[in-house]
């Protein structure tokens, strides 16, 4: 495995483990919170390590995760505005 | 395989969380599935275990080529692509676009040349000479999607010259940039030759820019 990719996967998994465990121990029940935090960690890890794997599948994954994150945040904002 | 296993475990965890009606655990399961999905996608990235060996092997071959160019006094010669019906040749010669070129070392009109047969997996079609979009699309497909050796490619056509800007070069290929022939130049020249159906494509210049390289190409014979 490429060094940059290896570091990215390691950072992503370690940060995700810490965050998800913390959320579960804090008794967080909202599913979208877990997903949003995971996506945020994905992009943070990507920005820190810069694995530079610009294949079309990775690009598609990046776009899909960004759209999912926007949908989650949009839904929460909408919820707050209509409360 | 690890990614798929993680997804399977995540699905089982999700089913269990449904049974015990724990949405927190469902969040953990979906998050785990996301991790698995990311690993599945990234496991498809090119990661040949023999890459290091091939890099070393290529460096040795490039050293041989550089020594040959030095001996034939061709270090500051023209680099061009000669496209024949069955082969594509990368040629070093004093005079560009000479007609009778055969693979290997030879002489034409009293001056020496080196012709190296190359293969670039590009789709064969003929675009108009000024169509930089077709060239850019093909170069992106090869350099980014197929080989993953750069982050971005930009092609522009001005005053009869193609300016190909390659950004985010692969760190393992950076070392080749100091040699007379580097992978980016070879692929760029050969791709332009194939996309435009040109019989002679000449390298006009190569310039290093921050995190990339600019390659100037001229189509000599359509």
Interface residues (C-beta under 8 A of the other chain):
Chain A: X1 X2 X5 X8 X9 X12 X13 X16 X20 X23 X24 X27 X28 X29 X30 X31 X32 X33 X34 X35 X37 X38 X39 X42 X51 X52 X53 X54 X55 X56 X57 X58 X61
Chain B: X23 X24 X25 X26 X27 X28 X30 X31 X32 X34 X35 X37 X38 X39 X41 X42 X44 X45 X46 X47 X144 X145 X148 X150 X151 X168 X170
